[in-house]
Amino acid sequence: MRVITGTARGKRLVTVQGNDIVRPTGEKVKEALFSSIQFDIEGRRILDLFAGSGQLGIEALSRGAESAVFVDINDASLKVVKQNLENTGLVDKATVQKSDYSTFALRCTQKFDIAFLDPPYQAGILEDAVSKIIPLMSDYGKIFCEHPSELKLPEKIDNFTIIKVYRYGKTLVTVYQKEVANHE
């Protein structure tokens, strides 16, 4: 794994070794995902929930995001995220927190513009995680959910609606955004 572009372009990222729970986002999925949002990243506040190696939040920071919060419950993942932040020189823009998604969502007072959610596929918690972080999103925030193609997410969760679904082989990235009220 490597950082695709930006200030940390080409830097190699380490992953958690020997852990069946952590499944890094594939290079093709990451490249396509960031191509689709390349003009929406600069100055944004990022949440990398279920951070794993931290590669999605790090890619966003490398491309000019203002800040990123990396959240994971796994000690090995948190160690790897910190190591990757140090290797890319992005530590000063990042916060790393050990927490499960539910506790983090309850305690967090920050607002985020972009959230990346890539929980362990077999955990069955993606829909619940989306609903819990919706209150943390800015008015024009987007939530990117990586999941297997056989998992069908609801069209709407609270006041967030699917605006796009990207297919990369057996992986889908579903994008939710807050519904904007029509003022006519």
Solvent accessible surface area in square Angstrom, and as a share of the most:
residue,aa,sasa,rsa
1,M,51,0.23
2,R,83,0.30
3,V,1,0.00
4,I,28,0.14
5,T,50,0.29
6,G,36,0.34
7,T,118,0.68
8,A,0,0.00
9,R,175,0.64
10,G,43,0.42
11,K,92,0.39
12,R,172,0.63
13,L,11,0.05
14,V,55,0.32
15,T,32,0.19
16,V,17,0.10
17,Q,146,0.65
18,G,89,0.85
19,N,36,0.19
20,D,146,0.76
21,I,96,0.49
22,V,27,0.15
23,R,81,0.29
24,P,59,0.37
25,T,6,0.03
26,G,38,0.37
27,E,57,0.25
28,K,173,0.73
29,V,13,0.08
30,K,0,0.00
31,E,70,0.31
32,A,35,0.27
33,L,5,0.03
34,F,0,0.00
35,S,68,0.44
36,S,47,0.30
37,I,7,0.04
38,Q,87,0.39
39,F,178,0.74
40,D,52,0.27
41,I,0,0.00
42,E,138,0.62
43,G,42,0.40
44,R,101,0.37
45,R,80,0.29
46,I,0,0.00
47,L,0,0.00
48,D,5,0.02
49,L,1,0.01
50,F,36,0.15
51,A,9,0.07
52,G,10,0.10
53,S,4,0.02
54,G,0,0.00
55,Q,8,0.03
56,L,12,0.06
57,G,0,0.00
58,I,0,0.00
59,E,0,0.00
60,A,0,0.00
61,L,1,0.01
62,S,2,0.01
63,R,45,0.16
64,G,27,0.26
65,A,0,0.00
66,E,102,0.46
67,S,31,0.20
68,A,1,0.01
69,V,4,0.02
70,F,0,0.00
71,V,1,0.01
72,D,17,0.09
73,I,101,0.51
74,N,33,0.17
75,D,91,0.47
76,A,46,0.36
77,S,0,0.00
78,L,14,0.07
79,K,146,0.62
80,V,16,0.09
81,V,0,0.00
82,K,105,0.44
83,Q,78,0.35
84,N,0,0.00
85,L,4,0.02
86,E,118,0.53
87,N,70,0.36
88,T,12,0.07
89,G,57,0.55
90,L,11,0.05
91,V,75,0.43
92,D,125,0.65
93,K,79,0.33
94,A,23,0.18
95,T,65,0.38
96,V,37,0.21
97,Q,64,0.28
98,K,115,0.49
99,S,18,0.12
100,D,57,0.29
101,Y,30,0.11
102,S,30,0.20
103,T,40,0.23
104,F,7,0.03
105,A,13,0.10
106,L,149,0.74
107,R,192,0.70
108,C,22,0.13
109,T,132,0.77
110,Q,79,0.35
111,K,97,0.41
112,F,2,0.01
113,D,19,0.10
114,I,7,0.03
115,A,0,0.00
116,F,2,0.01
117,L,1,0.01
118,D,20,0.11
119,P,5,0.03
120,P,32,0.20
121,Y,67,0.26
122,Q,141,0.63
123,A,50,0.39
124,G,74,0.71
125,I,45,0.23
126,L,7,0.04
127,E,89,0.40
128,D,59,0.31
129,A,0,0.00
130,V,0,0.00
131,S,36,0.23
132,K,68,0.29
133,I,0,0.00
134,I,14,0.07
135,P,85,0.54
136,L,10,0.05
137,M,11,0.05
138,S,20,0.13
139,D,91,0.47
140,Y,152,0.58
141,G,0,0.00
142,K,45,0.19
143,I,0,0.00
144,F,6,0.03
145,C,0,0.00
146,E,11,0.05
147,H,3,0.02
148,P,20,0.12
149,S,19,0.12
150,E,140,0.63
151,L,70,0.35
152,K,147,0.62
153,L,22,0.11
154,P,42,0.27
155,E,113,0.51
156,K,103,0.44
157,I,13,0.06
158,D,93,0.48
159,N,62,0.32
160,F,3,0.01
161,T,32,0.19
162,I,29,0.15
163,I,84,0.42
164,K,101,0.43
165,V,72,0.41
166,Y,52,0.20
167,R,148,0.54
168,Y,45,0.17
169,G,61,0.59
170,K,174,0.74
171,T,24,0.14
172,L,11,0.05
173,V,3,0.01
174,T,3,0.02
175,V,4,0.02
176,Y,0,0.00
177,Q,36,0.16
178,K,63,0.27
179,E,83,0.37
180,V,102,0.59
181,A,68,0.53
182,N,129,0.66
183,H,170,0.76
184,E,196,0.88
